[in-house]
Amino acid sequence: MKHSIRVILLLFIGLHSVGQAFGQETLIKIRKDSSSSSMKTLFKPHKLTSVGLSLQSQMLFGKGGPERSMGIQVHLNNKLSLGIASFNSMDRRDDRNGMAPEPRQRFNAITLEATPMANKVFHLSFPLAIGRIQLEDPMIYNYSSSMMPQPGPGHGGYMGRNDPYRNGPRALGVQPGINLEVNLFKYVKVFGGANYRFAFGEEKTRDMSRATGTLGIKVGVFDKKVKR
């Protein structure tokens, strides 16, 4: 009888130990499975280590005559820039009467620019502009350029003046490019490159799409460290 009690007691202790060990192993396995089942992502968010703000001015040369552009950019981690810019056709000296082959155009856009190695003296940047292209209306422009009285707001004017862009055709513009930048000083960069402007929409014309070269300058703070 005593022998049977001892055997039962030993079996109970053994089963209890096995059960406890199995329970711990199961708990560890569940923890491992739960950690391995957490969502993995291709891109991980980076901490914001620096910010900047700059003004940009550039000249574009190519089809349709020269353009000038002014813009403002916010710099994040000295690698990515977000901003706005306006590109406007310049008056041509040989076009005093508004009879140039290609009409002038205005391109107002949101800008995005990636600069992977901005700390190097010479480096590449990849700008992208997305916005609205507007061509001037030649009839309105020629009418306003003549010696006839200027029509009021009811005839396509704006604040008592004719705006040749107001009634011209419009389209979506997408302008990618590539620039070679030079860190001239700590707060000054100069750049030159090339880009191509694509036009999309029912009112798009051949004059809206164009390849251009560009020369420009940026002035501002590009890499102001953020205090943690």
C-alpha positions in Angstrom: 0.0 0.0 0.0 2.8 2.4 0.9 4.6 1.5 -2.3 1.5 2.3 -4.4 1.2 5.7 -2.6 4.8 6.5 -3.4 4.5 5.5 -7.0 1.3 7.7 -7.4 3.1 10.6 -5.6 6.1 10.3 -7.9 3.9 10.1 -11.0 1.9 13.2 -9.9 5.2 15.1 -9.3 6.5 14.0 -12.7 3.3 15.0 -14.5 3.2 18.3 -12.7 6.8 19.1 -13.8 6.2 18.1 -17.4 3.0 20.2 -17.5 4.8 23.2 -16.0 7.7 22.8 -18.5 5.3 22.4 -21.4 3.3 25.5 -20.3 6.5 27.6 -20.2 7.6 26.3 -23.6 4.1 27.1 -25.0 4.2 30.6 -23.5 7.6 31.3 -25.1 6.4 30.0 -28.4 3.3 32.2 -28.3 5.5 35.2 -27.5 7.8 34.4 -30.4 4.9 33.9 -32.8 3.3 37.1 -31.7 6.5 39.0 -32.3 7.1 37.4 -35.6 3.6 38.1 -36.7 3.9 41.8 -36.2 3.5 43.8 -39.5 6.8 44.5 -41.4 7.0 47.4 -43.7 9.3 48.2 -46.7 9.8 51.8 -45.6 10.4 52.8 -42.0 9.7 56.4 -40.9 12.8 58.4 -40.1 13.2 60.8 -37.3 13.3 64.5 -38.1 16.8 65.6 -37.4 17.0 68.9 -39.3 14.8 71.4 -41.0 15.4 74.3 -43.4 13.7 77.1 -45.4 15.0 78.6 -48.7 14.0 80.9 -51.5 14.7 79.7 -55.1 15.0 81.7 -58.3 15.8 80.1 -61.7 15.7 80.8 -65.4 14.5 78.2 -67.9 15.6 78.2 -71.5 14.1 76.2 -74.4 11.1 75.9 -76.6 8.6 78.8 -76.2 11.2 81.3 -75.1 12.7 81.9 -71.6 10.9 81.5 -68.4 11.6 82.8 -64.9 10.6 81.1 -61.7 10.3 81.9 -58.1 9.6 79.5 -55.3 9.9 78.6 -51.6 11.0 75.3 -50.2 10.9 73.6 -46.8 13.8 71.2 -46.3 13.5 68.0 -44.2 16.6 66.1 -43.0 18.6 67.9 -45.7 17.3 65.3 -48.2 13.7 66.1 -49.1 12.2 69.4 -50.0 8.6 70.5 -50.3 7.4 73.8 -51.7 5.5 75.9 -54.2 6.8 77.7 -57.3 5.5 79.8 -60.2 7.0 79.6 -63.7 6.1 82.5 -66.1 7.1 83.2 -69.7 9.2 86.3 -70.1 8.6 89.1 -72.6 10.6 88.7 -75.7 12.2 91.7 -77.3 11.2 90.5 -80.8 7.6 90.1 -79.8 6.3 93.6 -79.0 3.0 93.0 -80.7 2.3 89.6 -79.1 2.6 87.7 -82.4 5.2 85.1 -81.3 4.9 81.6 -82.7 4.4 80.1 -79.3 2.1 81.7 -76.8 3.3 82.6 -73.3 2.4 80.3 -70.5 2.1 80.3 -66.7 2.8 77.2 -64.6 1.9 77.3 -60.9 3.0 74.1 -59.1 3.6 72.2 -55.9 7.3 71.1 -55.8 9.0 68.0 -54.4 12.8 67.6 -54.6 15.0 64.7 -53.4 18.7 65.4 -52.7 20.3 62.2 -51.4 23.8 63.6 -50.8 23.3 67.3 -50.1 26.3 67.7 -47.8 28.8 67.0 -50.7 30.0 70.1 -52.5 28.8 68.8 -55.9 25.7 66.7 -55.8 22.6 65.8 -57.8 19.0 66.7 -57.0 15.8 65.4 -58.5 13.0 68.1 -58.6 9.4 67.4 -59.5 6.7 70.0 -60.1 3.0 69.2 -60.4 0.4 71.9 -61.0 -1.7 73.9 -63.6 -0.5 75.2 -66.9 -2.3 78.2 -68.4 -1.7 79.6 -71.9 -2.4 83.2 -72.8 -5.4 83.9 -75.1 -3.8 85.5 -78.2 -7.0 87.3 -79.1 -7.3 89.0 -75.7 -3.5 89.7 -75.6 -3.6 91.4 -79.1 -6.7 93.3 -78.1 -5.1 94.7 -75.0 -1.9 95.5 -76.9 -3.7 97.6 -79.4 -4.6 101.3 -79.1 -8.2 100.5 -78.4 -9.7 101.2 -74.9 -9.3 98.4 -72.4 -12.4 96.4 -71.6 -13.7 96.0 -68.1 -14.1 92.9 -65.9 -17.2 91.8 -67.8 -15.0 91.3 -71.0 -12.4 89.1 -69.5 -10.5 91.8 -67.7 -9.3 91.7 -64.1 -9.2 94.8 -61.9 -9.8 96.9 -65.0 -6.9 95.3 -66.9 -6.9 92.5 -69.4 -5.3 89.2 -68.2 -4.4 87.1 -71.3 -4.0 84.0 -69.1 -7.5 84.2 -67.6 -9.4 82.7 -70.6 -6.6 80.7 -72.2 -6.5 76.9 -72.3 -5.5 75.0 -69.1 -4.0 71.6 -68.4 -2.4 69.5 -65.7 1.4 69.9 -65.8 4.0 67.4 -64.5 7.6 68.4 -64.7 10.4 66.1 -63.6 14.0 67.0 -63.9 17.6 66.5 -62.7 20.0 69.2 -61.5 23.7 69.4 -60.5 23.9 71.5 -57.4 27.0 73.2 -55.9 27.2 74.3 -52.2 28.7 77.7 -52.9 28.4 78.9 -49.3 26.7 77.6 -46.2 23.5 79.5 -47.1 23.8 79.7 -50.9 23.5 76.9 -53.5 23.7 77.3 -57.3 22.4 74.7 -59.8 21.9 73.9 -63.4 20.1 71.0 -65.1 17.3 69.9 -67.4 13.7 69.1 -67.2 10.7 68.2 -69.3 7.1 69.5 -68.8 4.3 67.1 -69.6 0.7 68.3 -70.2 -2.5 66.3 -69.6 -6.1 67.2 -70.1 -8.7 68.0 -72.7 -7.4 71.5 -73.3 -3.7 70.6 -73.6 -1.8 71.9 -76.6 1.5 71.2 -78.1 2.9 74.4 -76.8 2.4 73.3 -73.2 4.9 70.4 -73.4 8.5 71.4 -73.5 12.0 70.4 -72.7 14.1 73.1 -71.0 17.5 73.8 -69.5 17.7 75.6 -66.2 20.1 77.8 -64.2 19.2 78.9 -60.7 20.1 79.8 -57.1 18.8 78.9 -53.7 19.3 81.1 -50.6 18.3 80.1 -47.1 19.0 77.7 -44.2 19.2 74.1 -45.4 20.2 72.0 -42.4 19.2 73.4 -39.0 19.5 70.7 -36.4 16.4 69.9 -34.4 16.9 69.7 -30.7 15.6 66.5 -29.2 
